[in-house]
Amino acid sequence: MRSTTRMINYLFRFMLIFEINRFWIFSASETSIKARVGWADDGVPDYDEDEEVQDIEWDVQHFDNIEDALELSEYLIDNKLMQSDKITIDREELFNRMSWEKDRYDAAINTLLNLKIDMLDDGRKTDYFFVHF
């Protein structure tokens, strides 16, 4: 079993895909993490940092290769290959760029595509964060 601190780290690293700039933890256990994320001012004239937030809950998913999946997500972020929740590069081209063995890449991309973080509105799960091609 991985530590709660490590699970929080995984959640934070995944949420970076969505260009968060704030991250608060409300509660954390081995099975669930509740947090709030926020976004920077994107230039709109009526920006309110208290409104540019989303409460989230991760019903912790355990993947043997989550480190590879998050390394892949960081590659996508660093190379500006994400647009909102969409990977903007073809799956095969991404594989070619990663220079990983096929089995490692397939496992990492499948894990990344299966990560799901629930959005909470008024304490209810209403939608979720995920990535896709």
N, C-alpha and C positions, 0 to 999 in steps of 0.2 A: 504494500500500500504506500502510495506517495504521500508526502506531508502536505498539510493544508497550505503552508507557505508556498510550496512548489506549485500547487493547484492555482493559487492566486497569481503567481508569476505566469503560468500558462494562459490564464484568462486575460491578463493584461497584455501579453504579447499578441494574442489573437485579436484583441480589440484595437490594437494599433493599426490594423488594416483599415479601420473605419475613421482614421485620422483623429482619434480622441486626443485631447490635451489635458484632461482631468480624469482622475480615477479614485473613487472613494469606496472603501469596503465597509459594508454595514454588518455583515455576519459571514462566517465561514466555518464549514465543517468538512468532514471527509466526503459528504454526499452533495453539498450545495453551497454555493457562494452567491450572496446578494451584494450588489454594488451599484454605484451610479457612475456613469461616464458623461463627459461633457466635451463640447467642441468649441474651437476658437472662433472669434469674430471673423465672418467670411465677407465683411465689407458691406453688409446691409445696414441702412441708416438707423434702424430701430433695434439693433442687437441688444439682447438682454441675456447676460451669461447665466442667470438663474433659469431661463427658459430653454437654453441650448444644452439640455441634459436629458439623459434617459436612465431610468432605473432598469437594472438587468438582474437576471438570475441564471446561474449555470448549474443545472443538474449535472454534476461532474460526470463526464464521460471518460472512461479509462481506455486509452489506446497505448499499446506497447511502443509505438513509434511516434508519439506526439512531438518529441524533440525534432525529428526530421520534418514533420508537418509544419512546425513553427519556424524552422530554418527556411523552409520553402516560402512561407508567408513573408518572412523578412526579406528574402530575395525579391519577391514581388513588390514589396513596398519600396525597397532601396532602388529598384530599377524602374519604378513608376509604371508597373504593369497591372495596377488595379484602378478601376473607376467605380467608385462606390463599393458595391459588393461583387462586382464582375471582374474576373481575370481577363485582361484584354489581349492576351496572347494565346495562340492555338496550343492545345495540350501537347502535341508532338513537338512543336517548336520550343516550348518550355522544357520538355525532357531533354532536347538537344543542348540547350543552354546550361542545364544543371550539371551535365557530365557525371551523373550518378548511374549506377547499375539500374537496369530496367525494373527489377523487383523492388529495389529501395524506392525509386521514384514513384512507381505505381502505388505502393503502400502509403507513401507520404501524401501524395495528391488525394488519394481516396480518404485518408484521415482528415485532411484539411477540408475537403468537400462535405464531410459528415459532421464537422463541428457545428454545434447549434447553441446559441446563447439567447435565452428568452428575454423579450422586452416586457417590462412590467409597467402597467398604467393603472393607477389607483389600486395597486396590489394584485392585479390580475394579469395573467400572461395573455398578451394580445397579438404578438408577432414575434419574430426572432431574427437575430443576426446570423448570417451564413454567407459563404462565398460560392460562386459558380462560374462556369465558363459562359 
